[in-house]
Structures are given as C-alpha cells and as structure tokens.
C-alpha cells in the first residue's frame, strides 16, 4: 500500500498475509496498523500481485487524517467476485470475511473455494472488487484462468538455466503420468541433455489429461581477453574478463579487471566461474615495442651572442620545452632544453641538455685621460687570461706619453673576448685668482671648505682638460645692519602706532610691505627685515596689543511704572562719568529722558552707552470663558477645570504690569438616555427620544429629537443606533441595540394586533384593531426625521375599521403611532 503519490509497482509498504504466505487467489491479509501521513486530506492506495508477477489495479480511498488513526478507522463493508462479464457493482458473488464481519481497511477474507459451476472449459477471466465504508467500489482486480476438467498435477521442468561445457542435465516430468512425449522424440519420464536448446514435454495421465511444460537450456558464457597485443614500454593496460561470479588471474588477483605494466613480454591468463558454477579460461600475450632513442648530446657552454642548433633525430612527432614541435631547435640563452619524441608505434621518450651562455669579459680602460705637462699615463686592462693592445703588445698594462686613441682586446678563461678603447690628450697646469665678500654670520664654500673669516685662501683642482688648476681666494666679511623697532607696547582699540625701521637699501615687513614705516592698528607681532648696501640682512620684531574698549551696558530701554524710580547700573569699571556729571557706578532716575555714561577700564580705555527711560501705568483686563464639564481651560499655563474667578499678572506692551481677571464658567454635560436595549418583531417599529437639547446627530444621519426605526434596510438581527446631543456646545452620547425578531409563528394580524390597508396607499388608510375593547385611540403621523405631521383621535370598536387621511402631505414614507390604554405601536406607511 502507499499514500498519495504512487512510488511504482513493488515500491510501496509491504502488507503481510495472515498465514505468512501470499499464495491464494482470495488472500487473507494481515490487518496490521497502517503508517499514516500528516494531518489533512490524503489518498490511501492498495494493490496486490499474482503468482504470474502481474500487479493488479490500485484500490483508492480518500481519507481525512485528523489525529493518529489506524487502518481499521476506514472500513471495508462489502466484497464480491465474478467471472468474465461484469454484472455491475454489488451484483457479483459475495465474498465473506474471515471473522464474519467486513469492517477493516485491510480485510482478512475467507480462502473458500471460488464457485466455478456453469463455467465452460477453456480460458476465463476471474474478477474481484471491494467496497469501502463510504459506499465507493474500488477498481476490479483481474486474473486469466484456464478452466479444465483435468485434475492431473502440473508438469514443472524448472526454470530456464545454462549447461556447462561437457556437463549433462537430467529433465524429469514427474511419475504422475502414463505417457510422455518429449520434443526430442523420447517417451521416458526423464531425459539426459548435453546440448543447449529449447526442450518441451507433453505428459498424459491415465484419464487422458495432458500437462505440458517447456524449458530453455542455454550455453555457458565464455571469458574473452581479446587478441594478443603489443604496447609501449612503461605503459599500463586494463584487462577485463567481463561479468562472472568469480575470477582467478595468473597474477593472483580476483577482480573482474586488472591493470598490468609489464617490463617485458609476458602471458596473462584468467579462469572465471559463472552463476551456474561453469568454468571458463582465456590467455593473452602482451609484447613491448622498442623504446624510441633520442640524444641531444652532452651539456655544453658558449659565449654570449653565439647560437646552438639542437637535433632530436627522425621521429613521427616532437614536443620541445616552450611548445616547439620541429625536429630542430635553435637556442641562444642559458637553460635546460628537453624534447619528447613519438615514434610510429605512438611510443614516447625524452632527453634534455643544459646549455650555458657565458657573458663576454668586460675590458675597461676607464675614462679618457690627459698627459699633463708631458708626464706619461699607465693604461690597465684588468685581470684576464690574455691581452692584445693596439700597438700589438700583450701585457696587462701599457705606458703612453703622447696623445692618441689606444685599444685592447682581452680573453677570459672561457675563451670569450671583450674590447675597450681610450682617448689620451695633452695639457698644462692652470692658475686662477678669486675675490668674494660675505655678511657677518654667513659662510663661503671654497671647494667643500666653509669659510667665515676674512683672509686669502688657496686650493688645487682639476681643470677641464684634466690637469691641475690652482685657485687663490681673497675673502671679505661685512658687518650686519643694526635695526630696533622699540619695546613691546599696548594701545586702546581705535588708536594706531607708527613703526620706523631706519634708513637702509630695502625693507620687507610682515604682510609684505616694503616701506621704511608701517602703521599698525591691530594686536599682533610685527617684524621687518632690512638690507644694507652690502646686501647684508638683519631683522627685528615688536609685539603690539590693542585692548578692547570697555563695554558699558545700561541694558534695554526702561519704563517708570506708576512713578516708581529705576536704578541704572553701568557695570564694574575703574571710573564713571554720567550725563548728569555724577561719577558713581549706578544712577537713580524717576523721570523720562535719555541717560548716558562713559566708563574707563584698567587699561585706560573708554566706553559709553545710553538708555531711554519712559513712563507708564499698570493695565487691568477682565475675561470671561466657559467650558464643558470634564474639559479644562489653559490660563497662561494653568489648566483650570473648576468655575470661579482667577487672576494673573503679565507684562504690558509698555513694560508695566498687566493684571488679568478671568471669570470661568463650567457648563454641565447634557444628559441623554435612549433606554435599555430592546427586541421588537421585524414588522414593528419604534421611536427613539433623545430628549430636549440644542442639536442632535444620529448614527443614521438624522438631526431631530426623535428617530423612528423599523427593520427596513436592516433585516433580522441586532443593530446598534447612537446619537450625539449638544447643549451650550457641550456634547454627550448614548447608544441602544435594537434586535428585530422574525417572531416566527406569530401573525401580525392575529386578535389584538393592528391591520393597515391599503399600504402602500393614496393617503387614506383604514385601521383595524382586532379583538380590541371599545376605547379612544390617539393616532400620530411622523416623517422619517421623527417630526409630527398630523394627529387624530378615534374611538375603535372591535372588528370595525377607522380611516385617516393625509393626502395633503408629500408622497413618501411615514410612521404612524397608535396609542391607547391597551396598545402602543408604530407602523410604516407608504404614500405613493
């Protein structure tokens, strides 16, 4: 069996037979628990296979997995079988359960004999199917059966099999028969065979019943290692014996294939055994091709600039270091060169050679030379194995005393040659006189010697021609110019200072000025560099501080409120001078006007300020405000919630006190009560009264005191209606749930109820109060907003209708209230 997706025949979960052996047409299955999938809808499937290895159709049932269940939760309630033609579901031959009750998903069926009465001899189709607890019949399981009146046992020659070379096989048709007819012509119960082929027998018992069987005897499989072969030396070869049960190689290996790498020609053999125990053997001879011989020669060396031609010999293909595939390779650089050659048998071999290219010897006669005042020069070629000069001499050195071009060729120990040449000229000693002056504190570099003292100095150099150059220097030291900008100083902001650098040839001030004088007006360090007539420089600097003026601050303009004097304070300074000529830090003023002061600080700097003083009086303001109960009023940051009179002191625009008086009124919230939730019949109506208030806002959009409600647009069930009312701009709300009951079983025209007709009508309506006692009834007509349109008073008698007329009203929907001692109800009227 399997759940949902079919895993393929034979891949489901195995179901066991009750007796442990699935060997009957109607099988008794083991009703073990079925493994279940996850919770949800699934398809349960079951199928069986017959003795001919044929799988039957799949029986399927849809199962809702809710919790852990077993197979017995889904029942089989009926099983039937039939021969050949399908009589229709439920019309077959009933099959009984082993325990007498078909109530399991995997059912144990009885193994009773299948009825064959009335079946003709020959081939028939046997069919079986079952029905589940949901009354769904499953698919039909079919099996082809031959019906015969012969009761002889079956002939069984066994399964097809192989015969080993030289082996005999005995076939036995059993001793249950009287006559035997073999395909070989023999008539005995058994025959002996030694040749492969197809053999059959027809056995007849004493009643004339014939049983037949056929068997195929096929030859054994032989091992074949292939033809003898030749391989290249040092090459592996795979020998494969094919598929057999076991292997015995001459190399003592026991695998299906082996890898060989022979050092010389050799024989390899294997003996195999197949699944039937038959033996087979084969041998293969493996020979070796000769190695291809390649020889690049001995390692060698050459001189730089020479080349070497390498020859790999004559072969089918070549692969050199670097990728060349020619027989020859020309090399001109030091390195190891290798080649792999392939001959006509596809065999490979390699060789390599190391080639060294020596650098040429570096003969060096040095730079061109000069013969000074006729003195000879020695030319040296360096240390080498041999020399040849341009004058054909062969020594390491050569002495020359006349101008000309001289050359030499040298030979090193590797036999490599190198050359050099030099030009020799003639010249004489040069004498030179110099004069130089420096400023005090500087130095003069005389050919690497730093001179700071006046005097005469000598030095010997080499001239351009290469001979001595004798230089005589006369050095003068000049004094530095004297400059003084004076001592550091300080001034007050707004003043200036003139700096004088003295009389010199040129000037350079901080900031780039090049005048003798500099006017400064900001704090800083000022420096100047002057240059005198000898181009000597000297510098000086001065620090100048400009102090800020004292910041006298009388504050913003002031107001004298109600004649009370104000105190003006100039701050802490060294000295004061007020506009009234007083000299104190403060000044008391009691009249309007402009007042000023000049102050002096510790640096002697002055600062001034002025203030305007005006006169004003206190301002009184009265306010009134109302709020709703539960709200608050923000009175200059104070949240007020209680009625009363409140005061606060502010500052007026003129700067004096502004006293505010607030009278706060707290209005109560309006009271609205729509009453308790109620239930009315679906054909009835009800009027909601929100009470007397300034304004109304119903959830239906109405804005009047009354709201007439029926089930139109709502239907049966509970519905919420609400209203918001307002008094003195204060709001309250209430809500009511009205349930429209279908009142099933009640007749709205039953005794004691009200009948209205015609409705819809033309403005005249007849009203009948059934089973009413004589009484005076008040009739009131309202529009949908709850406004009273018209009212009447009528005396009603039981069973006698009264009429009202409102055809002067506009056409539309209205509501009629009927009020009496025994009845009060609302009814919807349609005037069309």
Secondary structure, 3 states (H helix, E strand, C coil): CEECCCCCCCCCCCCCECCCCCCCCCCEECCCCCCCCCCEEEEEEECCECCCCCECCCEEEEEEECCCCCHHHCCEEEEEEEECCCCCCCCCEECCECCCCCCCCCCEECCCCCCCCCCCCEEEEEEEEEEECCCCECCCEEEEEEECCCCCCCCCCCCCEEECCCCCEEEECCCCCCEEEECCCCCCCEEEECCCEEEEEEEECCCCCEEEEEEEEEECCCCCCCCCEEECCCCCEEEECCCCCEEEECCCCCCCEEEECCCCCEEEEEEEECCCCCEEEEEEEEEECCCCCCCCCCCEEEECCCCEEEECCCCCEEEECCCCCCCEEEECCCEEEEEEEECCCCCEEEEEEEEEEECCCCCCCCCCEEEECCCCEEEECCCCCEEEECCCCCCCEEEECCCEEEEEEEECCCCCEEEEEEEEEEECCEEEEEEEEEECCCCEEECCEEECCCEEEEEEEECCCCCEEEEEEEEEEECCCCCCCCCCEEEECCCCEEEECCCCCEEEECCCCCCCEEEECCCEEEEEEEECCCCCEEEEEEEEEEECCCCCCCCCCEEEECCCCEEEECCCCCEEEECCCCCCCEEEECCCEEEEEEEECCCCCEEEEEEEEEEECCEEEEEEEEEECCCCEEECCEEECCCEEEEEEEECCCCCEEEEEEEEEEECCCCCCCCCCEEEECCCEEEEECCCCCEEEECCCCCCCEEEEECCCCCCEEEEEEEEEEECCEEEEEEEEEEEECCCCCCCCCCCCEEEECCCECCEEEEEECCCCCEEEEEEEEECCCCEEEEEEEEEECCECEEEECCCCCCEEEEEEEECCCCEEEEEEEEC
